[in-house]
Amino acid sequence: MHAQDNGKGPKEKSIQSERKLRKALRKEAKEKRRQEKAEQKAIKKHHKRIQTKKVRKRMKKSKKKAMRNNDNKKS
């Protein structure tokens, strides 16, 4: 009896291990992106929270105006 009798030769095993490695790397990258996004969101939330009510209103007004202007741009 040989190890290749079950249909999994050395090449098949290396392909499977490469897949597992790539999958693990993808999972790590996804988690890292999720954490970075959460961190940026927290920074933005903190920045907004420390502003006075007047400033928050002005920021909101400016954002709306900018979005309106950007919507009229050609592609």
Phi and psi restraints in degrees (value plus and minus 20) as a CYANA .aco file:
   2 HIS   PHI    -132.6   -92.6
   2 HIS   PSI     143.4   183.4
   3 ALA   PHI     -88.9   -48.9
   3 ALA   PSI     -41.6    -1.6
   4 GLN   PHI    -104.4   -64.4
   4 GLN   PSI     -22.3    17.7
   5 ASP   PHI     -85.6   -45.6
   5 ASP   PSI     -48.2    -8.2
   6 ASN   PHI    -103.4   -63.4
   6 ASN   PSI     -16.9    23.1
   7 GLY   PHI      69.8   109.8
   7 GLY   PSI     -17.9    22.1
   8 LYS   PHI    -136.6   -96.6
   8 LYS   PSI      76.0   116.0
   9 GLY   PHI    -103.6   -63.6
   9 GLY   PSI    -196.8  -156.8
  10 PRO   PHI     -83.1   -43.1
  10 PRO   PSI     -54.2   -14.2
  11 LYS   PHI     -87.3   -47.3
  11 LYS   PSI     -63.5   -23.5
  12 GLU   PHI     -80.4   -40.4
  12 GLU   PSI     -62.2   -22.2
  13 LYS   PHI     -85.4   -45.4
  13 LYS   PSI     -59.1   -19.1
  14 SER   PHI     -89.1   -49.1
  14 SER   PSI     -55.5   -15.5
  15 ILE   PHI     -84.2   -44.2
  15 ILE   PSI     -62.9   -22.9
  16 GLN   PHI     -83.8   -43.8
  16 GLN   PSI     -60.8   -20.8
  17 SER   PHI     -88.4   -48.4
  17 SER   PSI     -55.6   -15.6
  18 GLU   PHI     -84.2   -44.2
  18 GLU   PSI     -60.6   -20.6
  19 ARG   PHI     -81.7   -41.7
  19 ARG   PSI     -65.5   -25.5
  20 LYS   PHI     -81.3   -41.3
  20 LYS   PSI     -61.1   -21.1
  21 LEU   PHI     -83.7   -43.7
  21 LEU   PSI     -67.4   -27.4
  22 ARG   PHI     -82.1   -42.1
  22 ARG   PSI     -60.8   -20.8
  23 LYS   PHI     -83.3   -43.3
  23 LYS   PSI     -61.7   -21.7
  24 ALA   PHI     -84.9   -44.9
  24 ALA   PSI     -62.0   -22.0
  25 LEU   PHI     -84.2   -44.2
  25 LEU   PSI     -60.8   -20.8
  26 ARG   PHI     -82.5   -42.5
  26 ARG   PSI     -61.7   -21.7
  27 LYS   PHI     -84.4   -44.4
  27 LYS   PSI     -62.6   -22.6
  28 GLU   PHI     -82.1   -42.1
  28 GLU   PSI     -64.2   -24.2
  29 ALA   PHI     -83.5   -43.5
  29 ALA   PSI     -60.8   -20.8
  30 LYS   PHI     -83.5   -43.5
  30 LYS   PSI     -64.1   -24.1
  31 GLU   PHI     -83.5   -43.5
  31 GLU   PSI     -61.0   -21.0
  32 LYS   PHI     -83.0   -43.0
  32 LYS   PSI     -64.7   -24.7
  33 ARG   PHI     -81.4   -41.4
  33 ARG   PSI     -61.2   -21.2
  34 ARG   PHI     -82.9   -42.9
  34 ARG   PSI     -61.9   -21.9
  35 GLN   PHI     -86.9   -46.9
  35 GLN   PSI     -62.6   -22.6
  36 GLU   PHI     -82.7   -42.7
  36 GLU   PSI     -60.8   -20.8
  37 LYS   PHI     -84.4   -44.4
  37 LYS   PSI     -62.4   -22.4
  38 ALA   PHI     -84.0   -44.0
  38 ALA   PSI     -59.1   -19.1
  39 GLU   PHI     -84.8   -44.8
  39 GLU   PSI     -64.3   -24.3
  40 GLN   PHI     -83.0   -43.0
  40 GLN   PSI     -58.9   -18.9
  41 LYS   PHI     -84.2   -44.2
  41 LYS   PSI     -60.8   -20.8
  42 ALA   PHI     -85.4   -45.4
  42 ALA   PSI     -60.3   -20.3
  43 ILE   PHI     -82.5   -42.5
  43 ILE   PSI     -65.7   -25.7
  44 LYS   PHI     -83.6   -43.6
  44 LYS   PSI     -61.7   -21.7
  45 LYS   PHI     -82.9   -42.9
  45 LYS   PSI     -63.0   -23.0
  46 HIS   PHI     -83.6   -43.6
  46 HIS   PSI     -63.9   -23.9
  47 HIS   PHI     -79.7   -39.7
  47 HIS   PSI     -62.5   -22.5
  48 LYS   PHI     -86.8   -46.8
  48 LYS   PSI     -60.1   -20.1
  49 ARG   PHI     -85.7   -45.7
  49 ARG   PSI     -51.8   -11.8
  50 ILE   PHI    -103.7   -63.7
  50 ILE   PSI     -23.5    16.5
  51 GLN   PHI    -102.4   -62.4
  51 GLN   PSI     134.1   174.1
  52 THR   PHI     -95.7   -55.7
  52 THR   PSI     147.9   187.9
  53 LYS   PHI     -82.1   -42.1
  53 LYS   PSI     -60.6   -20.6
  54 LYS   PHI     -79.8   -39.8
  54 LYS   PSI     -65.7   -25.7
  55 VAL   PHI     -86.2   -46.2
  55 VAL   PSI     -60.8   -20.8
  56 ARG   PHI     -79.7   -39.7
  56 ARG   PSI     -62.3   -22.3
  57 LYS   PHI     -83.3   -43.3
  57 LYS   PSI     -63.0   -23.0
  58 ARG   PHI     -84.0   -44.0
  58 ARG   PSI     -60.4   -20.4
  59 MET   PHI     -82.6   -42.6
  59 MET   PSI     -63.6   -23.6
  60 LYS   PHI     -83.3   -43.3
  60 LYS   PSI     -64.3   -24.3
  61 LYS   PHI     -82.1   -42.1
  61 LYS   PSI     -64.8   -24.8
  62 SER   PHI     -83.8   -43.8
  62 SER   PSI     -60.4   -20.4
  63 LYS   PHI     -83.0   -43.0
  63 LYS   PSI     -64.7   -24.7
  64 LYS   PHI     -82.6   -42.6
  64 LYS   PSI     -62.4   -22.4
  65 LYS   PHI     -83.5   -43.5
  65 LYS   PSI     -63.2   -23.2
  66 ALA   PHI     -83.6   -43.6
  66 ALA   PSI     -62.6   -22.6
  67 MET   PHI     -83.8   -43.8
  67 MET   PSI     -61.1   -21.1
  68 ARG   PHI     -81.1   -41.1
  68 ARG   PSI     -65.5   -25.5
  69 ASN   PHI     -85.2   -45.2
  69 ASN   PSI     -60.5   -20.5
  70 ASN   PHI     -89.9   -49.9
  70 ASN   PSI     -48.2    -8.2
  71 ASP   PHI     -87.7   -47.7
  71 ASP   PSI     -43.8    -3.8
  72 ASN   PHI    -108.0   -68.0
  72 ASN   PSI     -15.8    24.2
  73 LYS   PHI     -98.3   -58.3
  73 LYS   PSI     128.1   168.1
  74 LYS   PHI    -100.7   -60.7
  74 LYS   PSI     133.2   173.2
